Amino acid sequence: MLSVNGTGSAGSRIVGFGHYQPDRVMTNEDLSQIVDTSDEWIVTRTGIRERHIGGDDDTVTNMAVAAGRAALDDAGIDPGAVDQVIVASTSLSDRAPYTAGRVAVALGMSTPAPLDINTACSGFESAMAIADMSIRTGAATTSLVIASERISGLVDWTDRSTCVLIGDGAGAAVVTASKRPEISPVSWGSVPHLVNAVLVDGEPQRFSQEGRSIYRWAITEAEAHARAVVERAGLTMDDIEVLAFHQANLRIIEPLAKALGGADKVVLRDVEWSGNTSAASVPLALSKAWAAGELPEGAPALLFGFGGGFTHAGQVVHIPVRR
């Protein structure tokens, strides 16, 4: 095991959260004015009641900067101390320069290692894994991990099967070296036969998905993968106090939580108020709950993302203790 003062760290931990959502709120009633749907139809099938939709200034980069700045402020860490920036996103509009580099410049960092990744809805968990491994091996000491999505620019607003689901926003976490591991090794993988179940393609690019196939996988197979995350951490479900799943659909979150014994746990249900924000959904939900004082300090939390690709990834993290 590497020491904190050597070439690596015994582990890593989260020391702060931050998030950003656009000002514009679109309710189900608003949606019913532009597509054949209703509040009852949407809530019954998804649990979503409203979502935030980005304006002209709410780019993936700008939202990532805002969430990252909030996380640094929450952690009490100067941007100059950050030596790695990772941005997870499915909705990047530019290939170069990379978003993480732009975020680093906007936040006044000096020479961090920047990295963009895209594993769709499991992006934040994959990014957390990279940050944790970087810190454990000595490649970084402080990582700013951000997921930022502007999915509203990728949907067909005449297709009620998809446009009712999505929302825009960003969530972030600051990860630092720790004398004891507070982020478990990642458990991740993919589902080859569902590789095309979620797509962002075409010209112009549009988001589409095989909703029934995804729902069937989530109901029949997600539980086993979530349990594998906890086992990888050397824990049992009895040890877990917070369940933070990808916020795709309340009709997936609630059965999954029940199957995992979530009756006495904090179950994040931000999808009701934010919609599906892809990679941003887990950190957005965590940061909002953290800011509202709804997360028990020091508690083990199961993070589990799944979606386009078709990928899944998760780890157990400890909720920070407030300074």
Residue pairs with C-beta under 8 A, 6 or more apart in sequence:
1 10
2 8
2 9
2 10
2 136
2 137
2 138
3 9
3 10
4 10
4 177
4 178
4 179
6 138
7 137
7 138
8 135
8 136
8 137
8 138
9 135
9 136
9 138
9 141
9 177
9 178
9 179
10 136
10 178
10 179
10 180
10 181
11 132
11 135
11 136
11 177
11 178
11 179
11 180
11 181
11 182
11 183
12 131
12 132
12 135
12 136
12 143
12 175
12 176
12 177
12 178
12 181
12 182
12 183
13 175
13 176
13 178
13 181
13 182
13 183
13 317
13 318
13 320
14 173
14 174
14 175
14 182
14 183
14 317
14 318
14 319
14 320
15 75
15 77
15 174
15 175
15 176
15 320
16 71
16 72
16 73
16 74
16 75
16 76
16 77
16 173
16 174
16 320
17 70
17 71
17 74
17 171
17 172
17 173
17 174
17 283
17 286
17 287
17 290
17 291
17 320
18 66
18 67
18 68
18 69
18 70
18 71
18 72
18 73
18 74
18 171
18 172
18 173
18 287
19 67
19 70
19 169
19 170
19 171
19 172
19 283
19 284
19 287
19 288
19 291
20 63
20 66
20 67
20 70
20 169
20 170
21 52
21 167
21 168
21 169
21 170
21 274
21 284
22 52
22 53
22 54
22 55
22 58
22 63
22 168
22 169
23 52
23 55
24 52
24 53
24 54
24 55
25 50
25 51
25 52
25 53
26 50
26 51
26 52
26 53
27 39
27 49
27 50
28 37
28 38
28 39
28 42
28 43
28 48
28 49
28 50
28 164
29 39
31 37
31 42
31 160
31 163
31 164
32 38
32 39
34 157
35 157
35 158
35 159
35 160
35 163
35 164
36 160
37 160
37 164
39 49
42 48
42 49
42 164
43 49
45 249
45 251
46 164
46 165
46 249
46 250
46 251
46 271
47 249
47 250
47 251
47 253
47 254
47 269
47 271
47 272
48 164
48 165
48 249
48 250
48 271
48 272
48 275
48 276
49 272
49 273
50 272
50 273
50 275
51 166
51 167
51 168
51 273
51 274
51 275
52 167
52 168
52 169
52 274
52 275
53 152
53 167
53 168
54 63
54 150
54 152
54 153
54 168
58 150
58 168
59 93
59 150
60 87
60 89
60 91
60 92
60 93
60 99
60 148
60 149
60 150
60 170
61 99
61 102
61 103
61 106
61 148
63 148
63 150
63 168
63 169
63 170
64 87
64 89
64 99
64 103
64 146
64 148
64 170
64 172
65 102
65 103
65 106
65 107
66 170
67 146
67 148
67 170
67 171
67 172
67 283
67 287
68 85
68 103
68 107
68 144
68 146
68 172
69 107
70 172
70 287
71 144
71 146
71 172
71 173
71 174
71 287
72 78
72 79
72 82
72 107
72 144
72 174
74 174
74 290
75 174
75 176
75 320
76 323
77 142
77 174
77 176
79 107
79 108
79 109
80 108
80 109
80 110
81 141
81 142
82 104
82 107
82 109
82 112
82 142
82 143
82 144
82 174
83 111
83 112
83 113
83 140
83 141
83 142
83 143
84 112
84 113
84 114
84 115
84 131
84 134
84 139
84 140
84 142
84 143
84 144
85 100
85 101
85 103
85 104
85 109
85 112
85 113
85 114
85 115
85 143
85 144
85 146
86 100
86 114
86 115
86 116
86 117
86 127
86 130
86 131
86 143
86 144
86 145
86 146
87 98
87 99
87 100
87 103
87 114
87 115
87 116
87 117
87 127
87 146
87 147
87 148
88 116
88 117
88 118
88 119
88 123
88 124
88 126
88 127
88 145
88 146
88 147
88 148
88 279
89 99
89 116
89 118
89 123
89 147
89 148
89 149
89 278
89 279
89 280
90 118
90 120
90 121
90 123
90 149
90 151
90 200
90 278
90 279
90 308
91 149
91 150
91 151
91 153
91 154
91 200
91 278
92 99
92 116
92 118
93 153
98 114
98 115
98 116
99 116
99 148
100 114
100 115
100 116
100 146
101 114
103 114
103 144
103 146
104 112
104 114
107 144
112 144
113 139
113 140
115 130
117 123
117 126
117 127
117 130
119 126
119 279
119 308
119 309
119 311
119 313
120 198
120 278
120 279
120 307
120 308
120 309
120 311
121 198
121 246
121 248
121 276
121 278
121 279
121 281
121 305
121 306
121 307
121 308
121 311
122 188
122 246
122 279
122 305
122 306
122 307
122 309
122 311
122 312
122 313
122 314
123 147
123 278
123 279
123 305
124 145
124 147
124 171
124 279
124 280
124 281
124 282
124 283
124 303
124 305
125 186
125 188
125 282
125 303
125 304
125 305
125 313
125 314
125 315
126 186
126 188
126 305
126 311
126 313
127 145
127 146
127 147
128 145
128 173
128 175
128 183
128 186
128 303
128 315
128 317
129 185
129 186
129 188
129 313
129 315
131 140
131 143
131 145
131 175
132 175
132 183
132 185
132 186
132 315
133 139
134 140
134 143
135 141
135 143
135 175
135 176
135 177
141 176
141 177
142 174
142 175
142 176
142 177
143 174
143 175
143 176
144 172
144 173
144 174
144 175
145 172
145 173
145 174
145 175
145 283
146 170
146 171
146 172
146 283
147 170
147 171
147 172
147 278
147 279
147 280
147 281
147 282
147 283
147 284
148 169
148 170
148 279
148 280
149 168
149 169
149 170
149 277
149 278
149 279
149 280
150 168
151 166
151 167
151 168
151 207
151 276
151 277
151 278
152 166
152 167
152 168
154 166
154 200
154 205
154 206
154 207
155 162
155 163
155 166
155 206
155 207
156 162
156 163
156 206
156 207
157 163
161 211
162 207
162 208
162 209
165 248
165 249
165 275
165 276
166 207
166 275
166 276
166 277
166 278
167 274
167 275
167 276
167 277
168 277
169 274
169 277
169 280
169 284
170 280
170 283
170 284
171 280
171 281
171 282
171 283
171 284
171 285
171 286
171 287
172 283
172 287
173 283
173 286
173 287
175 183
182 317
182 318
183 315
183 316
183 317
183 318
184 229
184 232
184 233
184 234
184 235
184 315
184 316
184 317
185 232
185 233
185 315
186 232
186 313
186 314
186 315
187 225
187 228
187 229
187 231
187 232
187 313
187 314
187 315
188 311
188 312
188 313
188 314
189 225
189 311
189 312
189 313
190 309
190 310
190 311
190 312
191 217
191 221
191 310
191 311
191 312
192 310
194 210
194 213
194 214
194 217
194 310
195 309
195 310
196 210
197 209
197 210
197 213
197 214
197 217
197 308
197 310
198 207
198 208
198 209
198 210
198 214
198 307
198 308
198 309
198 310
199 207
199 208
199 209
199 308
200 206
200 207
200 308
209 308
214 248
214 307
214 310
215 249
215 251
215 252
217 306
217 310
218 248
218 252
218 256
218 306
219 252
219 255
219 256
222 252
222 256
222 304
222 306
222 312
223 256
223 259
223 260
225 304
225 306
225 312
225 314
226 245
226 256
226 260
226 302
226 304
226 314
227 237
227 260
229 302
229 303
229 304
229 314
229 315
229 316
230 236
230 237
230 239
230 240
230 302
230 316
232 315
232 316
233 300
233 315
233 316
235 300
235 316
237 260
237 261
238 261
239 300
240 260
240 265
240 300
240 301
240 302
240 316
241 265
241 266
241 296
241 299
241 300
241 301
242 265
242 266
242 267
242 268
242 295
242 296
242 299
242 300
242 301
242 302
242 319
243 257
243 260
243 262
243 265
243 266
243 267
243 268
243 301
243 302
244 268
244 282
244 285
244 286
244 301
244 302
244 303
244 304
245 252
245 253
245 256
245 257
245 268
245 282
245 304
245 305
246 281
246 282
246 304
246 305
246 306
246 307
247 253
247 268
247 269
247 270
247 271
247 274
247 275
247 276
247 277
247 281
247 282
247 284
247 285
248 271
248 276
248 281
248 306
248 307
249 271
249 276
250 269
250 271
250 272
253 267
253 268
253 269
253 271
254 267
254 269
257 265
257 267
260 302
266 289
266 294
266 295
266 296
266 299
268 282
268 285
268 286
268 289
269 285
270 281
270 284
270 285
270 288
270 289
271 281
271 285
274 281
274 284
274 285
274 288
277 284
278 307
278 308
279 305
281 305
282 303
282 304
282 305
286 295
286 301
286 303
289 295
290 319
290 320
295 301
295 319
296 319
297 319
297 320
297 321
297 322
298 318
298 319
298 320
298 321
299 318
299 319
300 316
300 317
300 318
300 319
301 316
301 317
301 318
301 319
302 314
302 316
303 314
303 315
303 316
303 317
304 312
304 313
304 314
305 311
305 312
305 313
305 314
306 312
306 313
